[in-house]
Amino acid sequence: MTAYPARSDAFTLTAPVRLWEEGFATDPYAYYATLRAQGPIGWAELAPGIFAYVVTDRRAALDLLHDTETFSVDPRPWERTVSEDSPVLGMMRWRANALFADGAEHVRYRTTMLDAFDLVEPHDLRERVHRAVDILVSRFGPRGEADLVTEFARPMMALIFNSLFGLPDTESGRLDAALGAMMEGGERSAKGEAEYGRYVMELVAAKTAERGDDLTSRLLDHPLELTPEEVVWQVFLMLGAGHEPSANLISNALSRILGNPAYYSTLTSGARPVMDAVMEVLRYETPLSNYGVHFARESTSFHGMWLQAAVPIVISFGAMGHFAEKDFAGAHHPHDASHMSWGAGPHACPVKQPALLIATGAIERLTQWLPDLDPVLPRERLEWRPGPFHRSLRALPVRFTPRTPDRTPALTPGPAAGTPTDQAGDRA
């Protein structure tokens, strides 16, 4: 699709905003301002020659996400128009899972996901988080320096999700590397998608041969009887949606915490809960900044834009958070849910409570081990990974007093104020 759309009340062509450029990673807010100037829905390029509508207005986003009659999440009509080597196909191509299904099929897939995660007890998940943090701190703690992206947030999520889905720690590096390449949407995307696909198929084959107490085995044995292929694609979705955004949520939150000494001191003293920083990221710098891809079933007028059928419509959670910060700064309660990082409607995130537990638990455990983390660079000098879909740091270098974790750090009794309640899932 290469034709530029016009607004329903005008015939002027709109130049696409290039979300694949390096400049977008450096300063996405300038690009969001250009999109917002076009109205509630802008016109963008996700990769060279791959165009999409981008929703930057909260009301328009909510209307779209709840309107299942006008809009579909099935990308196959669009996919037939796209070259197989497109760098965004890894994130957008159709697969037999809940992300790309509508109606009864979506309910069936989503039910299996919810049922599998409902058996993950919060205390067990917290223990997995603590174990992963302890493993990683034991590696870099004695050095007195680390990169909290490549040595903490990303490998930690790979350790946790590898464990939840039933593979040993030794396989976690493959998961981390493959997902990172696929998300960037550039030249490495196809290779990352292929490697991630091999990883998932090997995982499902191993669990098919020998069940365990893990999410993969629960999907294989679910009463709704998913086919082997459906299990592969459910795991493909669940691992990807769990690892990458959560790793970015943790590193983005840590960068905000460490970039503000006054904020950091209140967190380490317990006067301000880690949840505050996590919620700030979800609201203003969400890790999955442009996604929730939908398609108009038929060409239609929507919030002042003529939407052509089979053209991607991307929800810009990042743009909505940025403009909310500018327009309503100070109007939010620290723990409100006014952000849209979890999505809305039938495809809203089904496991947001476990995600919050992981993020807050990881940051709390890290700062208990290393209470004097000192950023090497000011936040404005940090570099961000390219890609149209995410807000993801390349690195977060820190220094601290060398520490050998030969004993368990003193833990705060009970959950800190503002941490998630012990709920295994959210069926919103």
C-alpha positions as CSV (number, residue, x, y, z in Angstrom):
1,M,0.0,0.0,0.0
2,T,1.7,3.2,-1.1
3,A,-1.1,5.7,-1.7
4,Y,-1.4,8.5,0.8
5,P,-4.8,8.8,2.4
6,A,-6.6,12.2,2.6
7,R,-8.8,13.4,5.4
8,S,-12.5,12.8,4.6
9,D,-13.0,16.6,4.5
10,A,-9.9,17.5,2.4
11,F,-7.9,16.3,-0.6
12,T,-4.4,17.3,0.5
13,L,-1.8,14.6,0.7
14,T,-0.1,14.0,4.0
15,A,3.6,13.1,4.1
16,P,4.2,10.0,6.3
17,V,6.1,10.3,9.5
18,R,9.0,7.9,9.4
19,L,9.0,5.9,12.6
20,W,11.9,3.7,11.4
21,E,14.4,6.5,11.4
22,E,17.2,6.7,14.0
23,G,15.8,10.2,14.9
24,F,12.6,8.6,16.2
25,A,14.6,6.5,18.7
26,T,16.5,9.6,19.8
27,D,13.5,12.0,20.1
28,P,10.2,10.3,19.5
29,Y,8.3,13.3,20.9
30,A,9.1,15.4,17.9
31,Y,7.7,12.7,15.7
32,Y,4.6,12.4,17.9
33,A,4.0,16.1,17.7
34,T,4.1,15.9,13.8
35,L,1.6,13.0,13.9
36,R,-0.6,14.9,16.4
37,A,-0.7,17.9,14.2
38,Q,-2.4,15.8,11.6
39,G,-5.3,15.2,13.9
40,P,-6.5,12.3,16.1
41,I,-5.1,9.9,13.5
42,G,-1.8,10.5,11.6
43,W,-0.1,8.8,8.7
44,A,3.3,7.1,9.2
45,E,5.8,4.8,7.8
46,L,6.8,1.8,10.0
47,A,9.6,0.7,7.7
48,P,10.5,1.8,4.2
49,G,7.4,1.4,2.0
50,I,5.3,0.1,4.9
51,F,2.6,2.7,5.8
52,A,0.1,2.8,8.6
53,Y,-2.4,5.0,10.3
54,V,-1.3,6.0,13.8
55,V,-3.9,6.9,16.5
56,T,-2.5,9.5,18.9
57,D,-5.8,10.5,20.6
58,R,-7.1,8.7,23.6
59,R,-10.8,8.9,22.7
60,A,-10.2,7.7,19.2
61,A,-8.1,4.8,20.6
62,L,-10.8,3.7,23.0
63,D,-13.4,3.9,20.3
64,L,-11.3,1.7,18.0
65,L,-10.3,-0.8,20.6
66,H,-13.9,-1.5,21.7
67,D,-15.4,-1.6,18.1
68,T,-15.0,-5.2,17.1
69,E,-17.5,-4.9,14.3
70,T,-15.7,-2.2,12.3
71,F,-12.1,-3.3,13.1
72,S,-10.3,-6.6,13.1
73,V,-6.9,-7.7,14.4
74,D,-6.4,-10.2,11.5
75,P,-3.6,-8.9,9.4
76,R,-3.8,-11.5,6.5
77,P,-5.5,-9.2,3.9
78,W,-2.7,-6.6,4.5
79,E,0.0,-9.3,4.7
80,R,-0.8,-10.4,1.2
81,T,0.3,-7.0,-0.1
82,V,3.7,-7.0,1.8
83,S,7.0,-8.4,0.7
84,E,8.1,-11.4,2.7
85,D,11.4,-9.7,3.6
86,S,9.7,-6.7,5.2
87,P,11.4,-5.9,8.5
88,V,8.2,-5.4,10.4
89,L,6.5,-8.7,9.6
90,G,8.1,-10.4,12.6
91,M,5.9,-8.2,14.8
92,M,2.8,-8.0,12.5
93,R,2.3,-11.3,10.6
94,W,-0.7,-13.5,11.3
95,R,-0.2,-16.4,13.8
96,A,-2.8,-18.7,15.3
97,N,-2.9,-17.0,18.7
98,A,-4.9,-14.5,20.8
99,L,-3.2,-11.4,19.4
100,F,-4.4,-11.9,15.8
101,A,-7.8,-13.6,16.4
102,D,-11.3,-12.1,16.6
103,G,-14.5,-13.3,18.2
104,A,-14.9,-16.8,19.5
105,E,-11.5,-17.9,18.3
106,H,-9.9,-15.0,20.3
107,V,-11.9,-16.0,23.4
108,R,-10.7,-19.6,23.1
109,Y,-7.0,-18.6,22.9
110,R,-7.3,-16.0,25.6
111,T,-9.0,-18.5,27.9
112,T,-6.0,-20.9,27.7
113,M,-3.6,-18.0,28.5
114,L,-5.6,-16.9,31.5
115,D,-6.0,-20.4,32.8
116,A,-2.3,-21.1,32.5
117,F,-1.2,-17.9,34.3
118,D,-3.9,-18.3,37.0
119,L,-1.9,-21.3,38.3
120,V,1.2,-19.1,38.8
121,E,1.0,-18.2,42.5
122,P,2.2,-14.7,43.3
123,H,4.6,-15.9,46.0
124,D,6.1,-18.4,43.5
125,L,6.5,-15.7,40.9
126,R,8.2,-13.4,43.5
127,E,10.6,-16.1,44.4
128,R,11.5,-16.6,40.7
129,V,12.2,-12.8,40.5
130,H,14.4,-12.9,43.6
131,R,16.3,-15.9,42.3
132,A,16.9,-14.3,38.9
133,V,18.1,-11.0,40.5
134,D,20.4,-12.9,42.9
135,I,22.0,-14.8,40.0
136,L,22.7,-11.7,38.0
137,V,24.0,-9.6,40.9
138,S,26.3,-12.4,41.8
139,R,27.8,-12.0,38.3
140,F,28.4,-8.3,38.2
141,G,28.2,-7.2,41.9
142,P,31.9,-7.9,42.7
143,R,32.9,-5.6,39.8
144,G,31.3,-2.5,41.1
145,E,29.9,-1.6,37.7
146,A,27.3,-3.0,35.3
147,D,25.0,-2.2,32.4
148,L,21.5,-2.5,33.8
149,V,20.0,-3.2,30.4
150,T,22.2,-6.0,29.0
151,E,23.4,-7.4,32.3
152,F,20.2,-7.0,34.4
153,A,16.8,-6.2,32.9
154,R,17.0,-8.3,29.7
155,P,18.7,-11.4,31.0
156,M,16.6,-11.3,34.1
157,M,13.3,-11.5,32.1
158,A,14.8,-14.3,30.0
159,L,15.7,-16.2,33.2
160,I,12.2,-15.7,34.7
161,F,10.2,-16.6,31.5
162,N,12.5,-19.5,30.6
163,S,11.7,-20.9,34.1
164,L,8.0,-20.3,33.8
165,F,7.8,-22.0,30.4
166,G,10.0,-25.0,31.3
167,L,13.5,-24.6,29.9
168,P,16.8,-24.4,31.9
169,D,18.7,-21.2,32.6
170,T,21.3,-22.1,29.9
171,E,18.7,-21.4,27.2
172,S,17.8,-17.9,28.4
173,G,20.5,-16.1,26.3
174,R,18.9,-17.4,23.1
175,L,15.5,-16.0,24.1
176,D,16.9,-12.6,24.9
177,A,18.9,-12.2,21.7
178,A,16.2,-13.4,19.4
179,L,13.5,-11.2,20.8
180,G,15.7,-8.2,20.9
181,A,16.5,-8.5,17.2
182,M,12.9,-9.2,16.1
183,M,11.6,-6.1,18.0
184,E,13.9,-3.6,16.4
185,G,12.3,-4.1,13.0
186,G,15.5,-3.5,11.0
187,E,17.8,-5.7,9.1
188,R,18.2,-8.1,12.0
189,S,14.5,-8.6,12.4
190,A,14.0,-11.6,10.1
191,K,17.0,-13.5,11.6
192,G,15.7,-12.7,15.1
193,E,12.2,-14.0,14.2
194,A,13.6,-17.2,12.7
195,E,15.7,-17.9,15.8
196,Y,12.9,-17.1,18.1
197,G,10.6,-19.4,16.2
198,R,13.2,-22.3,16.5
199,Y,13.5,-21.6,20.2
200,V,9.7,-21.9,20.7
201,M,9.3,-25.0,18.6
202,E,12.2,-26.7,20.5
203,L,10.5,-25.7,23.8
204,V,7.1,-27.1,22.8
205,A,8.7,-30.3,21.4
206,A,10.5,-30.8,24.7
207,K,7.4,-30.4,26.7
208,T,5.4,-32.6,24.3
209,A,7.9,-35.4,25.0
210,E,8.0,-34.8,28.8
211,R,5.5,-32.6,30.7
212,G,6.5,-30.5,33.7
213,D,5.1,-27.9,36.1
214,D,5.2,-25.1,33.6
215,L,3.0,-22.9,31.4
216,T,3.8,-24.8,28.2
217,S,2.7,-28.1,29.7
218,R,-0.5,-26.5,30.9
219,L,-1.3,-25.2,27.4
220,L,-0.6,-28.7,25.9
221,D,-3.0,-30.3,28.4
222,H,-5.7,-27.6,28.4
223,P,-9.3,-28.9,28.1
224,L,-9.9,-26.6,25.1
225,E,-7.5,-28.9,23.2
226,L,-5.2,-26.6,21.3
227,T,-3.5,-28.2,18.4
228,P,0.3,-28.5,18.5
229,E,0.6,-25.6,16.1
230,E,-1.7,-23.5,18.2
231,V,0.4,-24.2,21.3
232,V,3.5,-23.1,19.5
233,W,1.9,-19.8,18.5
234,Q,0.4,-19.2,22.0
235,V,3.9,-19.7,23.5
236,F,5.3,-17.5,20.8
237,L,3.0,-14.7,21.9
238,M,3.2,-15.2,25.6
239,L,7.0,-15.3,25.8
240,G,7.4,-12.3,23.5
241,A,4.8,-10.2,25.2
242,G,6.1,-11.1,28.6
243,H,9.9,-10.7,28.0
244,E,10.5,-7.6,25.8
245,P,8.0,-5.0,27.2
246,S,8.8,-6.1,30.8
247,A,12.5,-5.8,30.3
248,N,12.0,-2.3,28.8
249,L,9.6,-1.3,31.7
250,I,12.3,-2.2,34.3
251,S,15.2,-0.5,32.5
252,N,13.1,2.6,31.7
253,A,11.9,2.8,35.3
254,L,15.5,2.4,36.6
255,S,16.7,5.2,34.3
256,R,14.0,7.5,35.7
257,I,14.8,6.6,39.3
258,L,18.6,6.9,39.0
259,G,18.4,10.1,36.9
260,N,16.7,11.9,39.8
261,P,18.8,11.7,43.0
262,A,15.9,13.1,45.1
263,Y,13.6,10.4,43.7
264,Y,16.1,7.6,44.2
265,S,16.7,8.6,47.9
266,T,13.0,8.4,48.7
267,L,12.7,5.0,47.0
268,T,15.7,3.5,48.8
269,S,14.5,4.9,52.1
270,G,11.0,3.4,51.6
271,A,9.3,6.8,51.7
272,R,8.3,6.4,48.0
273,P,7.3,3.1,46.5
274,V,8.9,1.6,43.4
275,M,5.4,1.4,41.9
276,D,5.5,5.2,41.5
277,A,8.4,5.0,39.1
278,V,6.8,2.0,37.2
279,M,3.6,3.9,36.8
280,E,5.4,7.0,35.5
281,V,7.0,4.8,32.8
282,L,3.7,3.2,31.9
283,R,2.0,6.6,31.6
284,Y,4.8,8.8,30.0
285,E,7.4,6.4,28.4
286,T,5.6,3.2,27.9
287,P,7.9,0.3,26.7
288,L,5.6,-0.8,23.9
289,S,5.0,2.6,22.5
290,N,3.3,1.8,19.1
291,Y,1.3,-1.4,18.7
292,G,-2.2,-2.8,19.2
293,V,-2.4,-3.2,15.4
294,H,-6.0,-3.2,13.9
295,F,-7.4,-3.1,10.4
296,A,-10.7,-1.6,9.1
297,R,-12.8,-4.5,7.8
298,E,-14.1,-2.1,5.1
299,S,-13.0,1.4,4.2
300,T,-14.6,3.9,6.6
301,S,-14.5,7.4,8.0
302,F,-13.3,7.5,11.6
303,H,-12.5,10.5,13.7
304,G,-12.0,12.7,10.7
305,M,-9.8,10.3,8.7
306,W,-10.8,8.1,5.8
307,L,-9.4,4.7,6.8
308,Q,-8.7,2.3,3.9
309,A,-9.4,-1.4,4.5
310,A,-6.4,-3.7,5.0
311,V,-4.1,-0.8,6.0
312,P,-2.5,-1.2,9.5
313,I,-3.9,1.1,12.2
314,V,-1.4,1.4,15.1
315,I,-2.3,2.7,18.5
316,S,0.4,5.1,19.8
317,F,0.4,4.6,23.5
318,G,3.7,6.6,23.6
319,A,2.1,9.6,21.9
320,M,-0.9,9.5,24.2
321,G,1.3,9.4,27.3
322,H,3.4,12.3,26.0
323,F,0.5,14.6,25.3
324,A,-1.2,13.6,28.6
325,E,2.0,14.7,30.4
326,K,2.0,18.0,28.6
327,D,-1.7,18.7,29.0
328,F,-2.4,17.2,32.4
329,A,0.9,17.2,34.3
330,G,0.2,17.0,38.0
331,A,-3.4,16.0,37.6
332,H,-2.8,12.3,38.1
333,H,-2.9,10.4,41.3
334,P,0.4,8.5,41.6
335,H,-1.4,5.1,41.3
336,D,-4.2,5.9,38.9
337,A,-4.6,3.8,35.7
338,S,-5.1,6.7,33.3
339,H,-2.4,5.5,31.0
340,M,-3.3,3.0,28.1
341,S,-0.2,0.8,28.3
342,W,-2.4,-2.2,29.0
343,G,-4.6,-1.5,26.0
344,A,-8.4,-1.7,26.2
345,G,-11.3,-3.7,25.0
346,P,-11.2,-7.4,24.4
347,H,-7.5,-7.4,23.6
348,A,-6.4,-5.6,26.8
349,C,-3.4,-7.2,28.5
350,P,-4.7,-10.3,30.4
351,V,-1.8,-10.5,32.9
352,K,-0.9,-7.0,34.0
353,Q,-0.7,-7.9,37.7
354,P,2.0,-10.5,37.2
355,A,3.9,-7.9,35.0
356,L,3.7,-5.3,37.7
357,L,4.8,-7.8,40.4
358,I,7.9,-8.7,38.3
359,A,8.9,-5.1,37.6
360,T,8.5,-3.8,41.1
361,G,10.0,-6.9,42.7
362,A,13.0,-6.8,40.5
363,I,13.8,-3.2,41.2
364,E,13.2,-3.6,44.9
365,R,15.5,-6.6,45.1
366,L,18.2,-4.9,43.1
367,T,18.3,-1.8,45.2
368,Q,18.4,-3.9,48.3
369,W,21.5,-5.6,47.1
370,L,23.0,-2.4,45.6
371,P,21.6,0.6,47.5
372,D,24.2,3.1,46.1
373,L,23.6,2.7,42.3
374,D,25.2,5.7,40.5
375,P,24.5,6.3,36.8
376,V,27.6,6.8,34.7
377,L,25.7,9.1,32.2
378,P,23.0,11.7,32.7
379,R,19.7,10.5,31.4
380,E,19.7,12.9,28.4
381,R,22.8,11.2,27.1
382,L,21.5,7.6,27.2
383,E,21.0,6.0,23.8
384,W,17.8,4.3,22.6
385,R,17.3,1.3,20.4
386,P,15.7,2.0,17.0
387,G,12.4,0.5,16.0
388,P,8.8,1.8,15.4
389,F,7.2,-0.3,18.1
390,H,9.2,0.1,21.4
391,R,10.9,2.6,23.7
392,S,14.0,0.7,24.7
393,L,17.4,1.7,26.1
394,R,20.5,0.4,24.5
395,A,22.4,0.6,27.8
396,L,22.1,1.9,31.4
397,P,25.7,1.9,32.8
398,V,26.0,2.3,36.6
399,R,28.6,2.2,39.3
400,F,28.2,1.1,42.9
401,T,30.2,-0.2,45.9
402,P,31.3,-3.8,44.9
403,R,29.2,-6.4,46.6
404,T,29.4,-10.1,46.8
405,P,26.0,-11.5,47.4
406,D,27.0,-14.1,50.0
407,R,24.0,-13.5,52.1
408,T,20.3,-12.6,51.6
409,P,19.8,-8.8,51.7
410,A,17.6,-7.4,54.4
411,L,14.1,-7.4,53.0
412,T,11.3,-5.0,53.7
413,P,8.6,-6.8,55.7
414,G,5.6,-7.5,53.4
415,P,4.9,-5.7,50.2
416,A,5.8,-2.1,50.1
417,A,3.0,0.5,49.8
418,G,2.0,0.7,46.2
419,T,3.2,-2.8,45.1
420,P,0.7,-5.1,43.4
421,T,-1.6,-7.2,45.4
422,D,-1.3,-11.0,45.3
423,Q,-3.3,-11.5,42.2
424,A,-2.2,-14.0,39.5
425,G,-4.0,-12.3,36.7
426,D,-6.5,-9.7,35.5
427,R,-9.4,-10.6,33.3
428,A,-10.3,-7.1,32.2
